[in-house]
Amino acid sequence: MEQRNVDLSPAELLPILPGHNSPGRFERVLRAGKFAVTTELAPPDSADPAQVYERASVFDGYVDAINATDGSGANCHMSSIAVCGLLTRAGYSPIMQISCRDRNRIAIQGEVLGASAMGVSNILCLTGDGVQAGDHPQAKPVFDLDCMSLLALATQMRDEKRFESGRKLDQPPAVFLGAAANPFAPPFDWRPLRLAKKIAAGAQFIQTQYCFDIELLQNYMRRVRELGLHRQVYILVGVGTLASARTATWIRNNVPGVHIPDSVIQRLSGAKDQRAEGVNICVDLIQQIREIEGVHGCHIMAYRQEQTVPEIVERSGILKERRATPNTRTRVTRPT
């Protein structure tokens, strides 16, 4: 069975320049000054790899990298490292999420090495949701590290070629490191300062929480520019689709950290086709986001509406003349 990793053989030639930390396509796109597009793949509740490939195929040609979530919401699914391993075999560029909730530093360091060995070039460091939020509230949380200490530890492994214990690595992980940010939750003045701390810990790219309020984003980015942080990290703003006004209201009331203005809910409620209007809103937001100085891309989160991602990318025009992934790739079939 032939296998290849698109990170090492991109469709459009983007060089690996001095200062790059990985051979990955995602890092090369950002460092080349392109407006990057990422999305999320919801891992299956299954041991069937075909389900991963089927879900990822929706994004062919439309995104630069695919996040594999790690027990999002403290719910159990196929592991992030397994999804990423499968995606690299099929020619995709994955972003492996690591949540500190479920592992101690021994396990996390092993996963960083294992992921890099499988061709995973990008890691998003997260503290993780508490177990009480998920489907196993009786589970014992770990939280040996948080996102800051995880960033620092992964940076040390890559740049100093050693474990936290001081033991030397024969081959360090070649990884591009990221973190999450939420410009849309109070205290607003504190958010850029927290971003600065994540950059100091090792964050090279940032993916934000859903943006439905351009004014809040503009205020955040103004302060980010004043601090000079936009020159130290690549910021991808999170966007997403809303299926209906009812859904938007439920999210606003029940999902911590997600801010949805009344104007968005009113626009949805007044639409004849609310699902289509949710896509329209997402496209409009992307077109405004791309004009904000210091924003380097968008992260499209379309949970259970993944089929809308190609339309959103096409209509927003964010890829312009380029194509995000190869037109053809080796398909990995399940062994018999």
Order of alpha helices (4+ residues) and beta strands (2+ residues): alpha-beta-alpha-beta-alpha-beta-alpha-beta-alpha-beta-alpha-beta-alpha-beta-alpha-alpha-alpha-beta-alpha
